[in-house]
Amino acid sequence: MRYRLAFVAGVVIGYVLGTRAGRERYEQLRKGARRMAENPAVRNMGEAAVLGGRQAASRAAEAVGDRLPAQVSDRLRTVRGQRARVGSEWGEG
């Protein structure tokens, strides 16, 4: 019984100390991630990656051409129409 009590007390103390240190570390990581996400260079790189991906997807779709199944080509036309309405306003706002 004495060993169980000591074990439970150890678990409780470890939990309390761990959660305090864990919360502080979590807050540090969260602040660092927020600073990095707000960095204009990081945002520009992300937007450039999205634009490059869109261009690569468009080139791939053009290369495949009419060999796409009807459902896929219909969906592609729908997405292109939506993108034309939105324009280059992606990521702003």
trRosetta pair geometry for C-beta under 8 A, 3 or more apart (Angstrom, degrees):
i j d omega theta_ij theta_ji phi_ij phi_ji
1 4 5.7 -54 -151 34 34 112
1 5 6.4 35 152 -19 66 106
2 5 5.7 -54 -150 36 32 112
2 6 6.4 31 152 -17 65 106
3 6 5.6 -53 -146 38 33 111
3 7 6.2 37 152 -22 65 106
4 7 5.5 -53 -146 36 31 113
4 8 6.2 29 156 -16 66 105
5 8 5.9 -52 -144 38 29 108
5 9 6.2 30 155 -18 63 108
6 9 5.7 -54 -145 38 30 112
6 10 6.3 33 153 -21 63 107
7 10 5.6 -56 -150 36 29 113
7 11 6.4 29 153 -19 64 105
8 11 5.6 -52 -147 35 33 112
8 12 6.3 32 154 -19 65 105
9 12 5.8 -54 -147 37 31 111
9 13 6.3 28 156 -16 66 107
10 13 5.9 -55 -142 40 29 107
10 14 6.0 28 158 -17 64 111
11 14 5.8 -58 -145 41 27 111
11 15 6.1 30 156 -23 64 108
12 15 5.7 -54 -147 34 28 112
12 16 6.4 25 157 -17 64 106
13 16 5.9 -55 -147 37 30 108
13 17 6.3 20 159 -9 65 110
14 17 6.0 -60 -142 44 28 104
14 18 5.7 27 160 -20 65 115
15 18 5.7 -59 -140 41 24 111
15 19 6.2 21 163 -18 63 108
16 19 6.2 -56 -146 34 24 106
16 20 6.7 23 156 -16 60 106
17 20 5.9 -57 -151 35 32 110
17 21 6.4 20 157 -8 67 109
18 21 6.0 -60 -143 45 30 103
18 22 5.5 32 157 -24 67 115
19 22 5.3 -53 -133 41 29 115
19 23 6.1 33 163 -23 64 104
20 23 6.1 -54 -148 32 25 107
20 24 6.7 21 155 -14 60 107
21 24 5.9 -57 -151 38 33 110
21 25 6.2 29 155 -15 67 109
22 25 5.8 -58 -145 41 29 108
22 26 6.1 35 154 -24 65 108
23 26 5.4 -51 -144 35 31 115
23 27 6.4 32 155 -19 63 103
24 27 5.8 -54 -152 34 31 110
24 28 6.6 33 150 -19 63 104
25 28 5.5 -51 -150 34 36 114
25 29 6.4 34 153 -16 67 105
26 29 5.8 -56 -149 38 31 109
26 30 6.2 32 153 -21 65 108
27 30 5.6 -53 -143 37 31 114
27 31 6.4 32 157 -18 65 104
28 31 6.0 -56 -150 36 28 108
28 32 6.4 26 154 -16 63 109
29 32 5.7 -57 -148 39 31 112
29 33 6.2 30 156 -19 66 107
30 33 5.8 -55 -146 37 29 110
30 34 6.3 30 155 -20 64 106
31 34 5.7 -55 -147 36 31 112
31 35 6.4 32 155 -19 65 104
32 35 5.8 -53 -148 35 31 110
32 36 6.4 28 155 -16 64 107
33 36 5.7 -56 -147 38 31 110
33 37 6.2 30 155 -18 66 108
34 37 5.8 -56 -144 38 30 109
34 38 6.2 22 158 -13 65 111
35 38 6.0 -64 -146 42 27 106
35 39 6.7 48 150 -45 62 95
36 39 5.6 -36 -157 2 36 120
36 42 5.8 93 168 -51 71 169
37 42 6.6 -111 -121 105 25 140
37 43 7.5 73 177 -69 51 87
38 43 7.7 -7 -160 -42 20 119
39 42 4.3 73 76 9 103 109
39 43 6.8 -179 88 -10 53 85
40 43 5.6 -56 -145 39 35 112
40 44 6.1 36 158 -21 69 106
41 44 5.8 -53 -146 36 29 111
41 45 6.4 30 154 -19 63 105
42 45 5.8 -53 -148 35 31 111
42 46 6.5 33 153 -19 64 105
43 46 5.7 -55 -152 35 32 113
43 47 6.4 28 154 -15 66 106
43 91 7.6 143 -179 177 99 128
44 47 5.8 -56 -147 40 32 109
44 48 6.2 33 154 -20 66 107
45 48 5.6 -54 -145 38 31 112
45 49 6.4 35 154 -22 64 104
46 49 5.7 -53 -149 33 30 112
46 50 6.6 29 153 -17 64 103
46 91 7.9 154 105 -123 104 141
47 50 5.7 -52 -149 35 35 111
47 51 6.3 34 153 -18 66 106
47 90 7.3 150 -139 105 98 101
47 91 5.2 -79 -102 1 112 175
48 51 5.7 -54 -146 39 32 111
48 52 6.2 33 155 -19 66 107
49 52 5.7 -54 -145 38 30 111
49 53 6.3 33 154 -20 63 106
50 53 5.7 -55 -150 36 31 113
50 54 6.4 32 153 -19 65 104
50 90 7.0 -138 119 133 142 142
50 91 7.5 157 49 -50 154 128
51 54 5.7 -53 -150 34 32 111
51 55 6.4 30 154 -17 65 105
52 55 5.7 -54 -147 37 32 110
52 56 6.3 32 155 -18 66 106
53 56 5.7 -54 -145 38 31 110
53 57 6.2 31 156 -18 65 107
54 57 5.7 -57 -148 38 30 111
54 58 6.3 31 154 -20 65 105
54 83 7.8 147 -154 -135 135 152
55 58 5.7 -53 -148 35 32 112
55 59 6.4 31 154 -17 65 104
56 59 5.8 -53 -147 37 32 110
56 60 6.3 32 153 -19 65 107
57 60 5.7 -54 -146 37 31 112
57 61 6.3 32 155 -20 65 106
58 61 5.7 -54 -147 36 31 110
58 62 6.4 29 154 -17 64 106
59 62 5.7 -56 -148 38 31 110
59 63 6.3 33 153 -22 65 106
60 63 5.6 -53 -147 34 32 112
60 64 6.5 27 156 -16 65 106
61 64 6.0 -56 -148 38 31 107
61 68 7.4 3 -149 -54 78 145
61 76 5.7 155 -147 -148 143 144
62 65 6.6 26 180 -71 37 69
64 67 5.2 -111 175 59 79 103
64 68 5.5 77 127 -53 123 93
65 68 7.4 -168 95 -6 30 92
66 73 7.7 17 -131 -91 48 151
68 72 4.5 -117 176 88 110 118
68 73 4.5 134 95 -57 123 93
68 76 7.2 10 142 -5 168 143
69 72 4.8 87 61 10 83 105
69 73 7.0 -162 89 -5 40 88
70 73 6.0 -60 -144 41 30 106
70 74 6.2 33 157 -21 66 107
71 74 5.8 -55 -148 35 29 112
71 75 6.4 27 155 -17 63 107
72 75 5.8 -55 -149 37 31 110
72 76 6.3 35 151 -23 65 107
73 76 5.4 -50 -145 34 34 117
73 77 6.5 38 154 -20 64 101
74 77 5.8 -53 -153 34 32 110
74 78 6.5 33 150 -20 64 105
75 78 5.5 -53 -151 35 35 115
75 79 6.4 34 153 -18 68 104
76 79 5.8 -53 -146 36 31 109
76 80 6.3 30 155 -17 64 107
77 80 5.8 -56 -146 39 31 111
77 81 6.3 33 154 -21 64 106
78 81 5.8 -56 -151 35 29 112
78 82 6.5 28 153 -17 64 105
79 82 5.7 -54 -149 36 33 110
79 83 6.3 31 153 -18 66 107
80 83 5.7 -55 -146 38 32 111
80 84 6.4 37 154 -24 65 104
81 84 5.7 -51 -148 31 31 113
81 85 6.8 30 154 -17 63 103
82 85 5.9 -56 -154 34 34 109
82 86 6.4 25 153 -14 67 108
83 86 5.8 -58 -144 40 34 107
84 87 7.4 29 180 -70 31 52
86 89 5.8 -123 168 49 79 100
86 90 6.7 63 138 -62 127 80
89 92 5.3 -93 -169 47 68 113
89 93 7.4 68 165 -49 100 103
